[in-house]
Structures are given as structure tokens and as C-alpha cells.
Amino acid sequence: MPKLSERVETFTDSVIRRMTRISNAYGAINLSQGFPDFDPPQALLDALAKTACDGPHQYSITFGAQNFREALSRKVSKTFGRTVDPDTQLCVTCGSTEAMMAAMMTICNPGDKVMVFSPFYENYGADAILSGAEPIYIPLVPPTYDFDLDRIEAGFREGAKAIIICNPSNPCGKVFTREELTAIGALALRYDAFVITDEVYEHIVFAPHVHTAMASLPGMFDHTITCNSLSKTYSVTGWRLGYICGSARVIEGARKVHDFLTVGAAAPLQEAAVAGLELPESYYAELQKLYTQKRDFFCEGLDRIGLQHNIPQGTYFVMLDIRQFLDLPRFRGLSDLEFCEWMIKNIGVAAVPGSSFFREPVNHLIRLHFARQQSTLEEALRRLEKMAEYLK
Ligand code: GLN
């Protein structure tokens, strides 16, 4: 057999998505791959039904249907506090997964260095390999997930072309403060580098924390490449609608990459999703309230069981600290992946092993998500109660 490329030999399939497959095989409650088990807003469903009859059903413009980009630009302009031009500063992609990949391919030559926080959303590792970039990892140190700005400056001094910021952060739930973003942004400007952001959880932020868009900070728009999607905000992860927003020069490059990667995102779904982008501000306030209730309910449940965890400032993920189990003779020597497999088979709840997010050899954290209906969360907590028996 001829050999495959070295590129594909250097990374594995996604552990997050693999856990979903294992979870399905054992009929566990899937709290691994983050996606809601409840419906999108009715306005989107109605628009989808109408689109089925009225179309469009053929390609949209490769970089996004005009009405979809215009609706996006109205929403993003509000967030950024400046006018975002739908004709030159937006490119619609197949989810933010493609947005991030296209952004990396737009700015990186093979060998270029890009800073990535650790823990990081696992796609960024593969994105770096596929675009030829060399990651420099900047630790976000648990349990507070703070970082050392000097290490970021050292990375820029080494010539890093960009830094990737997932804000709010998957998997650790950190919401970067305005001060932190301002400090990182100032370094990016000083060293003439880019900031690539992943802001898909921008509307899942818990008070008193607030989301600040890097591109909204003074002087940062031209140096920021914002990747975002409709998946989490409108509970439509399967629609695969994302976008890149940036300067006209960056977007011109990104549109070329995107055109040859995928041609375009699904035209009927772009048409239907306009209804989501036009929802009133109250929709986002309600979404935040809903997820705040879910976070509080789930975290209080974990506390009652005696499981140790962080309190996320944003996103719908919780990191469980499993050291109290790994210290027991029964579990000693297990990897976090093996522990997650044990949980799926014996507890009936699926999580993602933390090692798939960390550069450092971390084996004691696993990620659960709470984007689930109340009844699913109740059943998940009932099942997790069984874990307390091992601690007696
Ligand atoms: N962002 C979600 C997660 O981290 C799902 C990502 C995906 O599988 N595309 O679980």
C-alpha cells in the first residue's frame, strides 16, 4: 500500500467526537461532546420549514448569501461597536471549525509559530498541523486558569505570528477580562501579530462575568480574526454555520481558502438562520438565564454528590477533578481516558478526558457539559450519585 501523508499520521481523530460514538454504543447519557439536546428557537424552525418550500436549494455565493451576511453584519456590528461591512469583512464558513482552519491557512506559512493556551479546544492542535504552524503553548493554570503575560510576550518575541484565544474558553470556562484582552492586544500590536479568536460561547457567560470581543477594543479590529458560529447561540450545531470576521485584506485571503475547501455553507440553512440573527436582544438574555440555571443546578448536584469541580465563568463545560478516585486502589494507574470509559460502562455518563485538551501531562481532569434538558441533567446526576459509593 502506498503511504499516507505524514500530515495525517501526526494527529488522531477527535477524542471529543470519539467519546460521543462510545457513549452511543453503550447508551450512556452523553455529556462529552458539547451540543444541546433541546430544540432551536421556534423562529428558526418555522423559517426552515418555509425554506424547504421556497428555497434556495442551490449554491449560495461562496463566501455567504448576501442576506445572511447582511444579517450577520448587523449583529456583529452591535457587538463590536463599529460597522462591519458584509461585502468585505465577513466570510461565511461551515461552522467555526472551518472558520478557524481557514483563518490559520490564511495567515500561516509552514513553520510559523502560533501561540495556543493550554488547555485548549482540541481542534487547534490539528489546525496547527494542517496549516503547518508550530504551536507555542501558554499554560492557563488550574484551578484559576490564570496566565503569565510575560510568557505571551516571550512568544511574540520569538516571532509568533498569532495567538489563538478561545473566549469564553472551552474546556476550562474562563472568561478573559477586558484588562487581560487589552494587555494581550497591546502585545499583538507592538509585535505586529494577529489575534485569532474563537467566540462561539459569547452568549453563554455567567454574571458577574461579561464577554468582551477582542475586535471591539481600540485599534484591534485590523489585527483580530474573529471566528464564530451560530451553533451554540441558536442551538443548531448540526447546521454547521460559522463565519470569520476581519479586515478586508484578511477576509479576501480567507475567502479564497474557504472557496477551495468547501465552496460554501448550506444555502437553505443560511436562509433559515437569518430568522435567528434577527431575534430581539431579549433572546440572548433568556439564553444566558437558561444556561445560568443549568450551570447552577448541575454544579450544586455535583457538590451534593461530593464530586470536585470548577465553577465555569462561561461556556457549558465543567471540569471534574477525579484525583479522589485515582487515589483509590481500584482506580490507581488508570488514565483519564480509561476512567471515562469506565464511567460510560459503569455509571452511564460520558465525559471527555482532560488530557485531550492539555499540552502538559494532566491526567486528573475530565470535562462534562450541561447543555441538556432539565430531565436529562436530573437523570445524569442520579447516575453520577453511584460514584459517591466508591468514595465511602
Ligand atoms: N465544541 C463542542 C465541544 O467541545 C463540540 C465541538 C465539535 O465536536 N465540533 O464538545
Boltz pocket constraint, residues with backbone or C-beta under 6 A from the ligand:
constraints:
  - pocket:
      binder: B
      contacts: [[A, 16], [A, 17], [A, 32], [A, 33], [A, 34], [A, 35], [A, 97], [A, 121], [A, 170]]
      max_distance: 6.0
